[in-house]
Amino acid sequence: IVESMLTGTIPIAARVGGVPEITKGTPAEHYTFTLGNIDDVVDKIDTLLAQPKEHIINIGLKLKEHASKLFNIDQIRDKLLSVFGKS
């Protein structure tokens, strides 16, 4: 999911594990499906294919920006340092 978002592509993924947390509040959230629900998967693919190219590109840019912020190495380092009491 993260790799897809970082490359500006829209992940279509099951809502399991960390997927809901990573996609929450992003356009990718609308392309997650219920695990084992084939109709839901097909619906998400059909929805994506029905979008204009420009819309898909814009979504990809938003996802790239979101993932870059979420997994920024400086922020991760700062959070780890604060957890372990170092500044």
SULHU-V592480 format. One record per backbone hydrogen bond with DSSP energy under -1.0 kcal/mol. CO is the residue of the C=O (numbers start at 1). NH is the residue of the N-H. Records with the same first field share a line. If there is no record, write none. Layout:
BEGIN
CO->NH, NH
END
This chain:
BEGIN
1->5
2->6
3->7
4->9
5->8
13->33
14->16
16->19
18->22
19->23
20->24
23->26
26->29
27->30
28->31
29->32
33->15
34->37
36->38
37->41
38->42
39->43
40->44
41->45
42->46
43->47
44->48
45->49
46->50
48->51
52->56
53->57
54->58
55->59
56->60
57->61
58->62
59->63
60->64
61->65
62->66
63->67
64->68
65->69
66->70
67->71
69->72
72->76
73->77
74->78
75->79
76->80
77->81
78->82
79->83
80->84
81->86
END
